[in-house]
Amino acid sequence: MSNVVNDTRIPNNVDLASDKKLQRALEQWQPKFVDWWVEMGPEGFQKDDVWLRTAISVESDGWAHFDYVKMPEYRWGIFLADQVPNRKIGFGDNLGQPVWQEVPGEHRNTLRRLIVTQGDTEPASVEQQRLLGQTCPSLYDLRNLFQVNVEEGRHLWAMVYLLHSHFGRDGREEAEGLLERRSGNPDKPRILGAFNEPCQNWLSFFMFTFFTDRDGKYQLLALAESGFDPLSRTTRFMLTEEAHHMFVGETGVMRVIERTAQLMKEAGFSGDVRKLGGIDLPTIQKYLNLWFTLSLDLFGGEISSNAAAFFAHGLKGRAHEEKEFDDHVALEGFHAIDVPRDGKLAREDVPMRNAMNEILRDSYVADCQRGVDKWNRVLEAAGIEYRLKLPSRRFHRHIGLYADVSATPTGELIGKEEFTRRRGEWLPDAADEAYVQSLMTKPVYEAGKMANWLAPPARGIKGKAIEFEYVRHEL
């Protein structure tokens, strides 16, 4: 079991004190991180006491401590899951060989880029969500937002630790860059497209944490298989926190749907829910379409030589490689993919290694569908015929085979002009954005109270009542 030190400037379980050079480098980076947090973190809440969980160990039966914390004083720390004795590489051309504790020279640039890309998503989401606290629907939700934010900050710390400890000057420069890029900035944008999209209302936030953080789950699962053991250990611990982010999204959307169903019932299932201050189901579907498709792009191209190389070299595997797959070399076999050819779709067999992105995306889509099924059961129980649906993975894509084609949510290929003309049927338009935003002009800071457009949660957090003062906010 790793020894966790929490009474130092940088709490850690990596024996940081034994490497003074590394310790000094991280202590020099720390104030820059705090400056970034104060500038780009939740605006207007930095002095508030927030009831947060803080990682104090990596043990699965009690790794988090709950207490009031001011966010700039959060114990970000560095945590790696405990080392697995005699761990071997579980896939690719190096199958069965011992994992690497240091970066192999031939994979240095590739591993650095994988870590930087993952690390870049963490501060990006904080930047996207920095103003949401000013329109929160309840203190319960405000606290959940801040919990997601501080854990994304801790995930950034985890990636920066890897960069500093294993990549020398290049790693230190990359760590600086992680604090210099800004979500949505035209001159210095974040690396991945979905993390430059505006996330200006709570329906987007719930969809983001359900869909985009779920992409994060699958990317972390793939990196957790890595033959570079420090990366595997880091991402395995990050996954313990990612689950809460997806819980916030899944239950958040569910509560919106529950409230919409209540309002529909009050209106006799015939009135306009918007007149009662709710979010109508077609609008919820539009936001679902938006964030699902943006998140699909994060997996990369359907056919990818880079993904094949990552797998071959043992750098990035498939989610749950040992449990879900029998052939861990993947030199034989194919994966069928619909490829657009001359305005039509042709089913083609792609060599398995070249389809690794799509295989990971398949698992992601199936996981998303389980959540959508839960939402639809709420509608079924309320006697509402409407059903939410995941759109086709050909719809509204900007990366991969479908980036240059236009398709309907059902996957039918159409012309670009028709897509432009009908876009507002499928994705939030200016009127939808304005309406959703209009519901969120007044924040709810009174403990136990909820905004009109969503239902209360089923229970509070860690045994606390829904009426608990999760955030002590000074008005």
C-alpha positions as CSV (number, residue, x, y, z in Angstrom):
1,M,0.0,0.0,0.0
2,S,1.4,3.4,-1.0
3,N,2.3,5.9,1.8
4,V,0.3,9.1,1.5
5,V,1.8,12.3,2.8
6,N,-0.8,15.0,3.3
7,D,1.1,17.5,5.5
8,T,3.4,18.8,2.8
9,R,3.0,21.7,0.4
10,I,2.1,19.2,-2.3
11,P,0.4,16.2,-0.8
12,N,1.4,13.0,-2.6
13,N,1.9,9.3,-2.5
14,V,5.0,9.3,-4.8
15,D,7.6,10.1,-2.2
16,L,8.1,13.5,-3.7
17,A,10.5,14.5,-0.9
18,S,13.1,12.0,-2.1
19,D,13.5,13.9,-5.4
20,K,14.3,17.5,-4.5
21,K,14.7,18.6,-8.1
22,L,11.3,17.3,-9.1
23,Q,9.8,18.7,-5.9
24,R,11.2,22.2,-6.6
25,A,10.0,22.1,-10.2
26,L,6.4,21.2,-9.1
27,E,6.6,23.8,-6.3
28,Q,7.5,26.4,-8.9
29,W,4.5,25.3,-11.1
30,Q,2.1,25.3,-8.2
31,P,1.6,29.1,-7.8
32,K,1.1,29.4,-11.6
33,F,-1.6,26.8,-11.3
34,V,-3.3,28.7,-8.4
35,D,-3.1,31.9,-10.4
36,W,-4.8,30.1,-13.3
37,W,-7.4,28.7,-10.9
38,V,-8.2,32.1,-9.5
39,E,-8.4,33.7,-13.0
40,M,-10.2,30.8,-14.9
41,G,-11.9,28.8,-12.1
42,P,-15.4,29.3,-10.8
43,E,-16.0,33.0,-10.9
44,G,-17.5,34.6,-7.7
45,F,-17.0,31.7,-5.4
46,Q,-13.3,31.5,-4.5
47,K,-13.9,32.7,-0.9
48,D,-16.8,30.4,-0.2
49,D,-16.7,27.3,2.0
50,V,-17.7,24.3,-0.2
51,W,-18.5,20.8,1.2
52,L,-16.1,18.8,-0.9
53,R,-14.5,15.4,-0.9
54,T,-10.7,15.4,-1.0
55,A,-8.6,12.5,-2.0
56,I,-6.5,11.4,1.0
57,S,-5.6,7.9,-0.1
58,V,-5.9,5.5,-3.0
59,E,-7.7,2.8,-1.1
60,S,-11.0,1.9,-2.7
61,D,-12.8,1.5,0.7
62,G,-12.3,5.1,1.8
63,W,-10.1,7.3,-0.4
64,A,-12.0,10.5,0.1
65,H,-12.6,12.9,3.0
66,F,-15.6,15.3,3.1
67,D,-15.4,18.7,4.7
68,Y,-15.8,22.4,4.0
69,V,-12.9,23.8,1.9
70,K,-12.2,27.0,0.0
71,M,-11.5,26.0,-3.5
72,P,-8.1,27.8,-3.9
73,E,-7.0,25.9,-0.7
74,Y,-8.1,22.5,-2.0
75,R,-5.4,19.8,-1.5
76,W,-4.9,19.0,-5.2
77,G,-2.2,16.4,-4.6
78,I,-0.7,13.7,-6.8
79,F,-2.0,10.2,-6.6
80,L,-1.1,7.0,-8.4
81,A,-2.9,3.8,-7.9
82,D,-0.8,1.2,-6.1
83,Q,1.7,-0.6,-8.3
84,V,0.6,-4.1,-9.5
85,P,3.5,-6.5,-8.7
86,N,5.1,-8.1,-11.8
87,R,2.6,-6.4,-14.1
88,K,3.0,-7.3,-17.8
89,I,2.0,-5.5,-21.0
90,G,-1.4,-6.9,-21.9
91,F,-1.6,-6.3,-25.6
92,G,0.1,-5.5,-28.9
93,D,3.6,-6.6,-30.1
94,N,5.0,-6.4,-26.6
95,L,2.4,-8.7,-25.1
96,G,3.7,-10.4,-22.0
97,Q,6.8,-8.2,-21.5
98,P,7.3,-6.3,-18.3
99,V,5.7,-2.9,-18.2
100,W,8.0,0.2,-18.3
101,Q,8.7,2.3,-15.3
102,E,10.6,4.8,-17.4
103,V,9.7,6.2,-20.9
104,P,11.2,4.1,-23.7
105,G,13.2,6.5,-25.9
106,E,11.5,5.4,-29.1
107,H,8.0,6.2,-27.7
108,R,9.0,9.4,-25.9
109,N,7.2,11.9,-28.2
110,T,4.1,9.8,-28.6
111,L,3.6,9.2,-24.9
112,R,4.2,12.9,-24.2
113,R,1.5,13.8,-26.8
114,L,-0.9,11.3,-25.3
115,I,-0.4,12.8,-21.8
116,V,-0.6,16.4,-22.9
117,T,-3.8,15.8,-24.9
118,Q,-5.4,14.1,-21.9
119,G,-4.1,16.8,-19.5
120,D,-5.4,19.6,-21.7
121,T,-9.0,18.4,-21.3
122,E,-8.9,18.9,-17.5
123,P,-8.4,22.7,-17.3
124,A,-10.4,23.2,-20.4
125,S,-13.6,21.9,-18.8
126,V,-13.1,24.1,-15.8
127,E,-12.8,27.1,-18.1
128,Q,-16.0,26.1,-20.0
129,Q,-17.9,25.9,-16.7
130,R,-16.5,28.9,-14.9
131,L,-19.6,31.1,-15.0
132,L,-22.2,28.4,-14.3
133,G,-22.2,29.0,-10.5
134,Q,-23.9,32.3,-11.1
135,T,-27.0,30.6,-12.5
136,C,-27.1,27.5,-10.3
137,P,-30.5,25.7,-9.7
138,S,-29.6,24.7,-6.1
139,L,-26.8,24.6,-3.6
140,Y,-26.7,20.8,-4.1
141,D,-26.0,21.3,-7.8
142,L,-23.6,24.2,-7.1
143,R,-21.6,21.9,-4.9
144,N,-21.6,19.1,-7.5
145,L,-20.3,21.6,-10.1
146,F,-17.4,22.6,-7.8
147,Q,-16.6,19.0,-7.0
148,V,-16.3,18.3,-10.7
149,N,-14.1,21.4,-11.1
150,V,-11.6,20.7,-8.3
151,E,-11.3,17.1,-9.4
152,E,-10.5,18.2,-13.0
153,G,-7.9,20.4,-11.4
154,R,-6.5,17.4,-9.5
155,H,-6.4,15.4,-12.8
156,L,-4.4,18.2,-14.4
157,W,-1.9,17.9,-11.5
158,A,-1.7,14.2,-12.1
159,M,-0.7,14.7,-15.8
160,V,1.7,17.5,-14.9
161,Y,3.4,15.2,-12.4
162,L,4.0,12.7,-15.2
163,L,5.3,15.4,-17.5
164,H,7.7,16.8,-14.9
165,S,9.0,13.5,-13.6
166,H,9.5,11.7,-16.9
167,F,10.0,14.2,-19.8
168,G,12.6,16.7,-18.5
169,R,12.6,20.1,-20.1
170,D,10.1,19.2,-22.7
171,G,7.7,18.1,-20.0
172,R,8.1,21.3,-18.1
173,E,7.4,23.3,-21.2
174,E,4.3,21.3,-21.9
175,A,3.1,21.8,-18.3
176,E,3.4,25.5,-18.8
177,G,1.4,25.3,-22.0
178,L,-1.4,23.5,-20.2
179,L,-2.0,26.8,-18.2
180,E,-1.6,29.1,-21.3
181,R,-4.2,27.7,-23.6
182,R,-7.8,28.8,-23.1
183,S,-11.1,27.1,-24.0
184,G,-12.6,28.9,-27.0
185,N,-9.7,31.3,-27.5
186,P,-9.2,31.7,-31.3
187,D,-5.4,32.3,-30.8
188,K,-4.7,29.7,-28.2
189,P,-7.5,27.2,-28.1
190,R,-7.6,23.9,-26.3
191,I,-6.4,20.9,-28.3
192,L,-9.7,19.0,-28.8
193,G,-12.8,20.6,-30.4
194,A,-15.4,19.7,-27.8
195,F,-13.4,21.5,-25.1
196,N,-13.7,24.8,-27.0
197,E,-17.5,24.7,-27.2
198,P,-19.4,27.1,-25.0
199,C,-21.1,25.4,-21.9
200,Q,-23.2,28.4,-20.8
201,N,-26.2,26.7,-19.2
202,W,-26.9,23.9,-16.8
203,L,-28.6,21.6,-19.4
204,S,-25.3,21.8,-21.4
205,F,-23.4,21.1,-18.2
206,F,-25.5,18.0,-17.4
207,M,-25.1,16.8,-21.0
208,F,-21.4,17.5,-20.9
209,T,-20.8,15.5,-17.7
210,F,-22.9,12.6,-19.0
211,F,-21.4,12.5,-22.6
212,T,-18.1,14.2,-22.6
213,D,-16.9,13.0,-19.2
214,R,-18.0,9.5,-20.4
215,D,-15.6,9.9,-23.3
216,G,-13.0,10.7,-20.6
217,K,-13.9,7.5,-18.9
218,Y,-13.1,5.4,-22.0
219,Q,-10.0,7.3,-22.8
220,L,-8.7,6.7,-19.3
221,L,-9.7,3.0,-19.5
222,A,-7.6,2.7,-22.7
223,L,-4.7,4.6,-21.1
224,A,-5.0,2.5,-17.9
225,E,-3.9,-0.5,-20.1
226,S,-0.7,1.3,-21.1
227,G,2.6,-0.5,-20.9
228,F,4.0,2.8,-19.4
229,D,3.2,1.9,-15.8
230,P,3.1,5.4,-14.3
231,L,0.5,6.5,-16.8
232,S,-1.5,3.4,-16.1
233,R,-1.4,3.9,-12.4
234,T,-2.3,7.6,-12.7
235,T,-5.3,7.0,-14.9
236,R,-6.6,4.1,-12.8
237,F,-6.9,6.5,-9.9
238,M,-8.5,9.2,-12.0
239,L,-11.3,6.8,-12.9
240,T,-12.4,6.7,-9.3
241,E,-13.3,10.4,-9.5
242,E,-14.6,10.3,-13.1
243,A,-17.6,8.1,-12.0
244,H,-19.0,11.0,-9.9
245,H,-18.8,13.4,-12.9
246,M,-20.9,11.0,-14.9
247,F,-23.3,10.6,-12.0
248,V,-23.8,14.3,-11.9
249,G,-24.7,14.3,-15.6
250,E,-26.9,11.2,-15.7
251,T,-29.0,12.3,-12.6
252,G,-29.0,15.9,-13.7
253,V,-30.6,15.2,-17.0
254,M,-32.9,12.7,-15.3
255,R,-34.1,15.4,-12.9
256,V,-34.8,17.8,-15.8
257,I,-36.8,15.1,-17.5
258,E,-38.7,14.3,-14.3
259,R,-39.7,17.9,-13.8
260,T,-40.7,18.2,-17.5
261,A,-42.9,15.1,-17.1
262,Q,-44.5,16.7,-14.0
263,L,-45.2,19.9,-15.9
264,M,-46.6,18.0,-18.9
265,K,-49.0,16.2,-16.6
266,E,-50.1,19.5,-15.0
267,A,-50.7,20.8,-18.5
268,G,-52.8,17.8,-19.4
269,F,-50.1,16.5,-21.8
270,S,-51.3,19.0,-24.4
271,G,-50.0,22.4,-23.2
272,D,-46.7,24.0,-24.0
273,V,-44.3,23.1,-21.2
274,R,-42.3,26.3,-21.8
275,K,-45.3,28.3,-20.7
276,L,-44.9,26.6,-17.3
277,G,-41.2,27.2,-17.1
278,G,-40.0,23.8,-18.1
279,I,-37.6,22.5,-20.7
280,D,-39.6,20.7,-23.4
281,L,-38.5,17.2,-24.6
282,P,-37.6,18.2,-28.2
283,T,-35.2,20.8,-26.7
284,I,-33.6,18.2,-24.4
285,Q,-33.2,16.0,-27.5
286,K,-31.4,18.8,-29.3
287,Y,-28.9,19.3,-26.5
288,L,-28.4,15.5,-26.3
289,N,-27.7,15.5,-30.1
290,L,-25.2,18.3,-29.7
291,W,-23.1,16.9,-26.8
292,F,-23.2,13.3,-27.9
293,T,-21.9,14.1,-31.4
294,L,-19.2,16.5,-30.1
295,S,-18.1,13.7,-27.8
296,L,-18.0,11.1,-30.5
297,D,-15.4,13.2,-32.3
298,L,-13.1,12.9,-29.3
299,F,-12.3,9.3,-30.1
300,G,-10.6,10.3,-33.4
301,G,-11.0,8.8,-36.9
302,E,-12.8,5.5,-37.5
303,I,-9.8,4.2,-39.4
304,S,-6.6,5.3,-37.8
305,S,-2.9,4.3,-38.3
306,N,-2.0,6.2,-35.2
307,A,-4.4,4.1,-33.1
308,A,-2.9,1.0,-34.7
309,A,0.6,2.1,-33.7
310,F,-0.5,3.0,-30.1
311,F,-1.9,-0.6,-29.8
312,A,1.0,-2.3,-31.5
313,H,3.6,-0.6,-29.2
314,G,1.6,-1.2,-26.0
315,L,0.9,2.6,-25.4
316,K,-2.9,2.6,-25.4
317,G,-5.1,-0.4,-25.4
318,R,-8.8,-1.2,-25.5
319,A,-11.1,-0.6,-22.5
320,H,-11.0,-3.7,-20.2
321,E,-8.6,-5.5,-22.5
322,E,-8.1,-8.6,-20.5
323,K,-11.8,-9.0,-19.4
324,E,-13.5,-8.3,-22.8
325,F,-11.1,-9.6,-25.5
326,D,-9.5,-12.9,-26.2
327,D,-7.1,-11.9,-29.0
328,H,-4.7,-9.4,-27.4
329,V,-2.5,-9.1,-30.5
330,A,-5.2,-8.2,-33.0
331,L,-3.2,-9.0,-36.1
332,E,-6.1,-11.0,-37.5
333,G,-9.7,-10.2,-37.9
334,F,-11.6,-7.2,-39.1
335,H,-14.1,-4.6,-37.9
336,A,-17.0,-3.6,-40.2
337,I,-17.4,0.1,-40.7
338,D,-19.8,2.1,-42.9
339,V,-17.6,4.2,-45.2
340,P,-19.1,7.0,-47.4
341,R,-18.3,6.5,-51.1
342,D,-19.7,8.8,-53.8
343,G,-22.7,9.9,-51.7
344,K,-23.5,6.4,-50.5
345,L,-22.4,4.1,-47.7
346,A,-20.3,1.0,-48.3
347,R,-19.8,-1.6,-45.5
348,E,-16.1,-2.3,-45.4
349,D,-13.9,-4.6,-43.3
350,V,-11.1,-2.7,-41.6
351,P,-8.1,-4.5,-40.1
352,M,-8.7,-4.7,-36.4
353,R,-5.7,-2.6,-35.3
354,N,-6.7,0.2,-37.6
355,A,-10.2,0.2,-36.1
356,M,-9.2,0.6,-32.4
357,N,-10.8,4.1,-32.2
358,E,-14.0,2.7,-33.5
359,I,-13.9,-0.3,-31.1
360,L,-13.5,2.1,-28.2
361,R,-16.3,4.2,-29.6
362,D,-18.6,1.2,-29.8
363,S,-18.2,0.6,-26.1
364,Y,-18.9,4.2,-25.4
365,V,-22.1,4.3,-27.5
366,A,-23.4,1.2,-25.7
367,D,-22.7,2.8,-22.4
368,C,-24.4,6.0,-23.4
369,Q,-27.5,4.0,-24.5
370,R,-27.8,2.5,-21.1
371,G,-28.1,6.0,-19.6
372,V,-30.6,7.1,-22.3
373,D,-32.7,4.0,-21.5
374,K,-32.9,5.1,-17.9
375,W,-34.1,8.5,-18.9
376,N,-36.8,7.0,-21.1
377,R,-38.0,4.8,-18.3
378,V,-38.9,8.1,-16.5
379,L,-41.0,9.1,-19.5
380,E,-42.6,5.6,-19.7
381,A,-43.5,5.7,-16.0
382,A,-45.1,9.1,-16.5
383,G,-47.2,7.8,-19.4
384,I,-45.4,9.9,-22.0
385,E,-44.9,8.4,-25.4
386,Y,-42.0,10.6,-26.4
387,R,-38.6,8.8,-26.3
388,L,-35.1,10.3,-26.4
389,K,-32.7,8.8,-28.8
390,L,-29.0,8.8,-29.5
391,P,-28.4,10.1,-33.0
392,S,-26.5,8.2,-35.6
393,R,-22.7,8.5,-35.3
394,R,-22.8,9.9,-38.9
395,F,-24.7,13.0,-37.7
396,H,-23.0,16.3,-37.0
397,R,-19.4,15.0,-37.1
398,H,-16.3,17.1,-37.5
399,I,-13.6,14.3,-37.2
400,G,-13.2,11.1,-39.1
401,L,-15.0,9.5,-42.0
402,Y,-18.2,11.6,-41.6
403,A,-16.6,15.0,-41.2
404,D,-17.2,15.9,-44.8
405,V,-20.7,14.4,-45.2
406,S,-24.1,15.7,-44.0
407,A,-26.5,13.3,-42.4
408,T,-29.8,13.4,-40.5
409,P,-30.0,12.1,-36.9
410,T,-31.1,8.8,-38.2
411,G,-28.0,8.5,-40.4
412,E,-29.5,9.3,-43.8
413,L,-27.0,11.1,-46.0
414,I,-28.3,14.5,-47.3
415,G,-26.9,17.5,-49.0
416,K,-25.1,20.3,-47.1
417,E,-27.8,22.8,-48.1
418,E,-30.6,20.7,-46.6
419,F,-28.6,20.1,-43.5
420,T,-28.0,23.9,-43.1
421,R,-31.7,24.5,-43.7
422,R,-32.9,21.9,-41.2
423,R,-30.1,22.3,-38.6
424,G,-32.5,24.0,-36.1
425,E,-34.7,20.9,-36.1
426,W,-31.9,18.8,-34.7
427,L,-29.5,21.1,-32.8
428,P,-30.1,24.0,-30.4
429,D,-30.6,27.3,-32.3
430,A,-30.5,30.8,-31.0
431,A,-34.1,30.7,-29.8
432,D,-33.5,27.5,-27.8
433,E,-30.4,28.9,-26.2
434,A,-32.2,32.1,-25.3
435,Y,-35.1,30.2,-23.8
436,V,-32.9,27.8,-21.7
437,Q,-30.8,30.7,-20.6
438,S,-33.9,32.7,-19.6
439,L,-34.8,29.9,-17.1
440,M,-31.4,30.4,-15.4
441,T,-31.2,34.1,-14.9
442,K,-31.8,33.9,-11.1
443,P,-29.6,31.5,-9.1
444,V,-31.0,29.5,-6.2
445,Y,-28.8,29.9,-3.2
446,E,-31.3,29.0,-0.4
447,A,-30.5,25.6,1.1
448,G,-33.0,22.9,0.0
449,K,-34.7,25.0,-2.7
450,M,-34.7,24.0,-6.3
451,A,-35.2,26.0,-9.6
452,N,-38.6,25.3,-11.2
453,W,-37.1,23.5,-14.3
454,L,-35.7,20.5,-12.5
455,A,-36.8,18.0,-9.8
456,P,-34.9,17.6,-6.5
457,P,-32.4,14.8,-6.3
458,A,-33.4,11.5,-4.8
459,R,-31.0,12.0,-1.9
460,G,-28.3,14.2,-0.6
461,I,-24.6,13.7,-0.6
462,K,-22.7,11.3,1.7
463,G,-25.7,10.9,4.1
464,K,-26.5,14.7,4.2
465,A,-30.0,16.0,3.7
466,I,-31.0,17.7,0.5
467,E,-31.5,20.8,2.7
468,F,-27.9,20.7,3.9
469,E,-25.9,23.9,3.2
470,Y,-23.5,22.4,0.7
471,V,-22.0,25.8,-0.2
472,R,-21.8,28.7,2.2
473,H,-22.2,31.5,-0.3
474,E,-22.0,35.1,0.8
475,L,-24.5,37.1,-1.2
